[in-house]
Amino acid sequence: MKSIAITVFVLLVALVLVLQGITFQVREPESVLVTTFGKPTRTITTPGLYFKLPPPINNIYRFDSRLRIFDADFAETATKGNDSILVHTYIAWRIADPLKFLNSVGSVTEAENKLHSQLNDTQNNVIGRFYFSDFVNSDKSKIQILKIQQEMLESLSQKVSDTYGIKIEDLGIKQLKVPADVTKGVFDRMRSERNRKTVSTIQEGQSIAVKIRSDANSMATELLAAAEARAKTIMGQGDAEAARYYQLLDADPSLAIFLRDVEALQEILRQRSTYFISTDKWPFNMLREMPDLKPEK
């Protein structure tokens, strides 16, 4: 019995060793490259248990396909206006093609070295097409950071995917810095721009003020002309009315005075007002007795 147990144990151990030599497991965050006599034959990205031939026929290369973050150092880059800025960029990447990755870089460290080199070229190329004001501006609508990041992502993704089997999932600018000499120049330009806007605003205000004064003077001239015309009309009417009374006065002074008193009384009574006044006062004395009018001889 003892010899049978030992034999069974040995067979089980041998079976386990054989299974280990002809099977392999692909875990969830992994991708596996299988080579046959050194030549790649299979790329497996789906988790599960798979069969293989024992080495040296088949060899297994495992790659961690989880997302990685490469945080680059500050790099100085010139903008389109030849202003220098310091850019701190990050890259989120993963291994997309194990065969290309193995043949071109072979390790994560070497891959990040390649990414760093390609990133510097991409930053110089893309940022060199934009002005400093596209990064730093008092008007938020003129800031082009998102567009710059997108162009950098598209440019870098194509390069590293075709060459290194790496997929860039995201790229972003974490921080911007400006060298001291550039900062002074930026503030000088901002100050100059503010002064230019101030002068432009003052000139615009002065132009509007001149127009307002001109319109007011024109309107005043028109109003004065209309008032003078109206005054002349009233004066003409008054002169005509006075001439009529002068004629009456020349013909019969007593009658002219009587007619004037009657008109004054009519004007007062037309207002339907109540007056407490003696009837011997002019022109109410006419209510008590008629004047003694005699025709002129």
C-alpha positions as CSV (number, residue, x, y, z in Angstrom):
1,M,0.0,0.0,0.0
2,K,2.8,2.3,0.9
3,S,4.5,1.8,-2.5
4,I,1.2,2.4,-4.3
5,A,0.7,5.7,-2.5
6,I,4.2,6.8,-3.3
7,T,3.7,5.9,-7.0
8,V,0.4,7.9,-7.1
9,F,2.1,10.9,-5.5
10,V,4.9,10.8,-8.0
11,L,2.5,10.6,-10.9
12,L,0.5,13.5,-9.5
13,V,3.7,15.6,-9.2
14,A,4.7,14.6,-12.7
15,L,1.3,15.5,-14.0
16,V,1.4,18.9,-12.3
17,L,4.8,19.5,-13.8
18,V,3.7,18.5,-17.2
19,L,0.6,20.7,-17.0
20,Q,2.8,23.6,-15.9
21,G,5.0,23.0,-19.0
22,I,2.1,22.9,-21.5
23,T,-0.4,25.4,-20.1
24,F,-0.2,29.1,-19.0
25,Q,-2.7,31.5,-17.5
26,V,-3.5,35.0,-18.8
27,R,-4.7,37.3,-16.0
28,E,-7.1,40.2,-16.3
29,P,-4.5,43.1,-16.5
30,E,-2.1,41.2,-18.7
31,S,-1.4,40.6,-22.4
32,V,0.8,37.7,-23.5
33,L,3.0,37.2,-26.5
34,V,3.8,33.6,-27.4
35,T,6.8,32.8,-29.6
36,T,7.7,29.6,-31.4
37,F,11.5,29.0,-31.7
38,G,11.9,32.8,-31.1
39,K,9.3,33.9,-33.7
40,P,6.1,35.5,-32.5
41,T,3.1,33.4,-33.2
42,R,0.3,34.5,-30.9
43,T,-0.8,37.6,-29.0
44,I,-3.4,37.0,-26.2
45,T,-5.2,39.7,-24.4
46,T,-8.3,37.7,-23.2
47,P,-7.9,36.3,-19.6
48,G,-8.0,32.5,-19.3
49,L,-6.1,29.2,-19.4
50,Y,-4.2,28.4,-22.6
51,F,-2.0,25.5,-23.9
52,K,1.5,25.7,-25.2
53,L,4.5,23.6,-26.0
54,P,7.3,23.4,-23.4
55,P,10.4,25.6,-23.9
56,P,12.4,26.1,-26.1
57,I,9.6,25.5,-28.5
58,N,7.2,28.1,-27.1
59,N,8.2,31.0,-24.9
60,I,5.9,33.2,-23.0
61,Y,6.3,37.0,-22.6
62,R,4.0,38.8,-20.2
63,F,3.1,42.4,-20.4
64,D,1.2,44.5,-17.9
65,S,-1.5,46.2,-20.0
66,R,-2.8,48.4,-17.2
67,L,-2.9,52.2,-17.6
68,R,0.4,53.9,-16.7
69,I,1.1,57.6,-15.9
70,F,4.3,59.1,-17.2
71,D,4.9,62.4,-15.5
72,A,7.5,64.4,-17.5
73,D,9.7,67.1,-16.0
74,F,9.4,70.8,-16.9
75,A,10.6,71.4,-20.4
76,E,11.4,74.8,-21.9
77,T,9.6,75.5,-25.2
78,A,9.4,78.5,-27.5
79,T,6.0,79.8,-28.7
80,K,5.3,81.2,-32.1
81,G,6.2,84.7,-30.9
82,N,9.5,83.3,-29.7
83,D,8.5,83.6,-26.0
84,S,9.9,80.9,-23.8
85,I,7.6,78.9,-21.4
86,L,8.2,76.0,-19.1
87,V,5.6,73.2,-19.6
88,H,4.9,70.3,-17.2
89,T,3.1,67.5,-19.1
90,Y,1.7,64.1,-18.2
91,I,0.9,61.1,-20.4
92,A,-1.5,58.2,-19.6
93,W,-0.4,55.2,-21.7
94,R,-0.6,51.4,-21.9
95,I,0.8,48.6,-24.0
96,A,-1.5,48.0,-27.0
97,D,0.7,45.8,-29.3
98,P,3.0,43.5,-27.3
99,L,5.0,42.4,-30.3
100,K,5.8,45.9,-31.4
101,F,6.5,46.8,-27.8
102,L,8.9,43.9,-27.3
103,N,10.8,44.5,-30.5
104,S,11.1,48.3,-30.2
105,V,11.6,49.0,-26.5
106,G,11.3,45.7,-24.5
107,S,10.8,47.3,-21.1
108,V,8.7,50.0,-19.4
109,T,11.7,52.0,-18.5
110,E,12.9,52.2,-22.1
111,A,9.3,52.9,-23.2
112,E,9.1,55.9,-20.9
113,N,12.5,57.1,-22.2
114,K,11.1,56.9,-25.7
115,L,8.0,58.7,-24.7
116,H,10.0,61.5,-23.1
117,S,12.0,62.1,-26.3
118,Q,8.9,62.0,-28.5
119,L,7.1,64.3,-26.1
120,N,9.8,67.0,-26.3
121,D,9.6,66.9,-30.1
122,T,5.8,67.1,-30.1
123,Q,5.8,70.0,-27.6
124,N,8.3,72.0,-29.6
125,N,6.3,71.3,-32.8
126,V,2.8,72.0,-31.5
127,I,3.5,74.8,-29.0
128,G,5.6,76.5,-31.7
129,R,2.4,77.1,-33.7
130,F,0.7,79.1,-30.9
131,Y,1.4,82.5,-29.4
132,F,2.0,83.1,-25.7
133,S,-1.4,84.8,-25.5
134,D,-3.0,81.5,-26.3
135,F,-1.6,80.2,-22.9
136,V,-1.9,83.3,-20.7
137,N,-4.5,85.9,-21.4
138,S,-6.9,88.1,-19.3
139,D,-9.6,87.1,-21.8
140,K,-10.5,83.5,-21.0
141,S,-12.1,83.0,-24.4
142,K,-8.7,83.4,-26.1
143,I,-6.9,80.7,-24.1
144,Q,-6.3,77.7,-26.3
145,I,-4.9,75.1,-23.7
146,L,-7.5,72.5,-24.6
147,K,-6.8,72.8,-28.3
148,I,-3.1,72.6,-27.7
149,Q,-3.4,69.5,-25.6
150,Q,-5.6,67.8,-28.2
151,E,-3.1,68.5,-31.0
152,M,-0.3,67.2,-28.9
153,L,-2.2,64.0,-28.1
154,E,-3.1,63.3,-31.7
155,S,0.5,63.9,-32.9
156,L,2.1,61.8,-30.2
157,S,-0.4,59.0,-30.4
158,Q,0.3,58.3,-34.0
159,K,4.1,58.3,-33.5
160,V,4.2,55.9,-30.6
161,S,1.4,53.6,-31.7
162,D,3.0,52.9,-35.1
163,T,6.6,52.6,-33.8
164,Y,6.4,51.3,-30.2
165,G,3.0,49.6,-29.9
166,I,2.0,52.0,-27.2
167,K,-1.5,53.6,-27.0
168,I,-1.8,57.1,-25.5
169,E,-5.1,57.4,-23.6
170,D,-4.7,60.9,-22.4
171,L,-2.3,63.8,-22.4
172,G,-2.5,67.0,-20.4
173,I,-0.5,70.1,-19.4
174,K,-0.4,70.1,-15.6
175,Q,1.5,73.3,-15.1
176,L,2.9,76.3,-16.9
177,K,5.8,78.5,-15.8
178,V,7.3,81.6,-17.3
179,P,11.0,82.5,-17.1
180,A,11.8,85.7,-15.2
181,D,12.9,87.6,-18.3
182,V,9.9,86.5,-20.2
183,T,7.6,87.6,-17.3
184,K,8.9,91.1,-17.5
185,G,8.3,91.3,-21.2
186,V,4.8,89.9,-20.7
187,F,3.9,92.5,-18.1
188,D,5.3,95.2,-20.3
189,R,3.2,94.1,-23.2
190,M,0.1,93.8,-21.0
191,R,0.7,97.3,-19.7
192,S,1.2,98.6,-23.2
193,E,-2.0,96.8,-24.3
194,R,-3.9,98.3,-21.3
195,N,-2.6,101.8,-22.1
196,R,-3.6,101.4,-25.8
197,K,-7.1,100.3,-24.8
198,T,-7.3,103.3,-22.4
199,V,-6.3,105.8,-25.1
200,S,-8.7,104.1,-27.5
201,T,-11.5,104.4,-25.0
202,I,-10.8,108.0,-24.2
203,Q,-10.7,108.9,-27.9
204,E,-14.0,107.0,-28.5
205,G,-15.5,108.9,-25.6
206,Q,-14.3,112.2,-26.9
207,S,-15.7,111.4,-30.3
208,I,-19.0,110.6,-28.8
209,A,-18.9,113.8,-26.7
210,V,-18.2,115.9,-29.8
211,K,-21.2,114.3,-31.6
212,I,-23.5,114.9,-28.6
213,R,-22.4,118.5,-28.4
214,S,-22.9,118.9,-32.2
215,D,-26.3,117.4,-32.0
216,A,-27.2,119.5,-29.0
217,N,-26.0,122.7,-30.7
218,S,-27.9,121.8,-33.8
219,M,-31.1,121.1,-31.8
220,A,-30.7,124.3,-29.9
221,T,-30.3,126.3,-33.1
222,E,-33.4,124.7,-34.5
223,L,-35.4,125.4,-31.3
224,L,-34.2,129.0,-31.2
225,A,-35.1,129.5,-34.8
226,A,-38.6,128.0,-34.1
227,A,-39.0,130.1,-31.0
228,E,-38.0,133.3,-32.9
229,A,-40.4,132.5,-35.7
230,R,-43.1,131.9,-33.2
231,A,-42.3,135.1,-31.4
232,K,-42.4,137.0,-34.6
233,T,-45.8,135.5,-35.4
234,I,-47.1,136.4,-32.0
235,M,-45.7,139.9,-32.2
236,G,-47.3,140.2,-35.7
237,Q,-50.6,139.1,-34.3
238,G,-50.2,141.5,-31.4
239,D,-49.3,144.4,-33.7
240,A,-52.3,143.6,-35.8
241,E,-54.6,143.5,-32.7
242,A,-53.0,146.7,-31.5
243,A,-53.5,148.3,-34.8
244,R,-57.2,147.5,-34.7
245,Y,-57.5,149.1,-31.3
246,Y,-55.5,152.1,-32.5
247,Q,-58.0,152.5,-35.3
248,L,-60.9,152.3,-32.8
249,L,-59.1,154.8,-30.5
250,D,-58.6,157.1,-33.4
251,A,-62.3,156.8,-34.4
252,D,-63.9,156.8,-30.9
253,P,-61.6,156.6,-27.8
254,S,-64.5,156.0,-25.4
255,L,-65.9,153.1,-27.4
256,A,-62.4,151.5,-27.8
257,I,-61.9,151.7,-24.0
258,F,-65.4,150.2,-23.4
259,L,-64.7,147.3,-25.8
260,R,-61.4,146.6,-24.1
261,D,-63.1,146.5,-20.7
262,V,-65.8,144.1,-22.1
263,E,-63.2,141.7,-23.5
264,A,-61.3,141.8,-20.1
265,L,-64.5,141.0,-18.3
266,Q,-65.3,138.1,-20.7
267,E,-61.9,136.6,-20.2
268,I,-62.2,136.8,-16.4
269,L,-65.8,135.3,-16.3
270,R,-64.8,132.5,-18.8
271,Q,-62.6,130.9,-16.1
272,R,-65.7,130.2,-13.9
273,S,-63.9,131.6,-10.8
274,T,-65.4,133.2,-7.8
275,Y,-64.2,136.7,-6.9
276,F,-65.0,138.8,-3.9
277,I,-64.4,142.4,-5.0
278,S,-66.1,145.6,-5.0
279,T,-68.3,146.4,-8.0
280,D,-66.8,149.8,-8.3
281,K,-63.5,148.3,-9.3
282,W,-62.6,147.9,-13.0
283,P,-63.9,146.1,-15.0
284,F,-66.7,144.9,-12.7
285,N,-68.1,148.5,-12.5
286,M,-69.6,147.7,-15.9
287,L,-72.0,145.1,-14.2
288,R,-73.5,147.9,-12.1
289,E,-74.0,150.6,-14.7
290,M,-73.3,151.2,-18.3
291,P,-70.9,153.9,-19.2
292,D,-72.2,157.0,-20.8
293,L,-71.1,156.6,-24.3
294,K,-71.8,159.2,-26.9
295,P,-71.0,159.1,-30.5
296,E,-68.2,161.2,-31.7
297,K,-69.4,164.3,-33.6
